[in-house]
C-alpha cells in the first residue's frame, strides 16, 4: 500500500472509531438528556446550563491553548512525547485549579443572594480539574488510535448516564445533576491513563524547557481561546442576568439539539488534522487540496442538517422535549446556521498551526468577542434567546470569513474556504 492510500485508510479508520463511539454516546445523550430536561424543567435545566457556561467560559484558561499545538509537537519532536504530555498535564492542572476558584469567586459576586446558583456552578466547576487528562486523547489521535479514546469516552459516558438515571429514579435535586460532568471526566481520566500505559506510552515527566517551548506557541491560542469563550458563552451568562434562567433553559435546548450531531464534524476534523500537518512539508499542493476538502465536507454537511432543523425544528422539539420547551424552536431555527461557520473555524486550526499564523487569532477573536457582547446587549432586551442566537450567528460569520480578510497572511485561508464552498479544487 502506498503512502497516500495508507494515510487515507488511517483517516477513515480513525474517523470511523470516533464517529462510531459518538453515535452510541449520542443515543445515550439523547435519551438521558431528554429525561433530565423534562424532569428538571426549563428553569433548573437553565441553571445547569448557566453553570456549564461558566466552566466553558474559563475553559480557555484551563487548557492554556495547549490542545491546539500538542499534536504538532508530537510530529516535530517524537522522542519528547513523554515530556510534552507530562509538562502539559502539570501546566493544565495548575491552571484548572485556579480557574475553579475563580469561577466560584465570580458567581459569588454576580449571583450573591442565590445560594442554589452558587452551589450548582461550584459543583459544575469540579469537572474542569479532571478534564486535564484529555491531553492523552491527542496522543492517541497522533498515533491514529482513536478507537482507544472512543471506547474510553463511551465507557465514561455510560457510567455518567447510569449516574443520571439513578438520580432521576431517586428524584434528586438539581445539585446532584451538577456533579454529572465531574463523574464523566473522572471515569474518562482513569481509562485514558490505563490505555496510555497499555499502549507503551513514554514515561511522563515534567520539563521546564518543554513547558516554555509549548507555551511560547500555545500562548497565541490562549488569548484567542479566551475570546472564543467570551463570544461562545456570554450569550448564556447575559441571558441569565437579562432574561432569567428559564430563557437560558430554552436557549440551551436549542443549542443541545444543534450540537448533538456535531461529533461527526469533530471526528472528521480530528482524523484529518494530523494528515494536514504532515502534508505541509511533503506536498504543498496536496496540503492545500486537503484543506479545501475538509472545509467543503464541514460546510455542506452542516448546511444539510441546518435545512432539516429549519423545516422540522418544531416537530423535533415537540417530540423530544414536549410542549414545555416549544419556545426553543425560534432559537433553534437561527442558531442551527451557526454550526457551519463555527466548525469552519475549528477546521482552520490545522492550516493555522501548519503556517505558524497563530498570532493573528488573538486579534480576530478580540474583535469577535467585542462584537458579540455589543450584539447581545442590543438584541437580548428585545427578543431574548432569539437575540442571543442572532448575535452568535453574526459573530461567527465575521470570525470565519470577514475578520481574517483584515490580515494579509490570513487571506489565503479565506480563499481556500471560499473555493471549498464553491467546490473548486477539491477533486
Buried (B, 14 or more C-beta within 10 A) or exposed (E): EEEEEEBBEBBEBBBBBBBBBBBBBBEBBBEBBBBBBBBBBBBBBBBBBBBBBBBBBBBBBBBBBBBBBBBBBBBEEEEBBBBBBBBBBBBBBEBBBEBBEBBBEBBBEBBEEBEEBBBBBBBBBBBBBBBBBBBBBBBBBBBBBBBBBBBBBBBBBBBBBEBBBEBBEEEBEBBBBBBBBBBBBBBBBBBBBEBBEEEEBBEBBBBEEBBEBBBEBBBBBBBBBBBBBBBBBBBBBBBBEBBBBBBBBBBBBBBBBBBBBBBBBBBBBBBBBBBBBBBBEEEEEBBBBBBBBBBBBBBBBBBEBBEEBEEEBBEBBEEBBEEBBBBBBBBBBBBBBBBBBBBBBBBBBBBBBBBEBBBBBBBBBBBBBBBBBEBBBEBBEEBBBBBBBBBBBBBBBBBBBBBBEEBEEBEBBBBBBEBBBEEEBBE
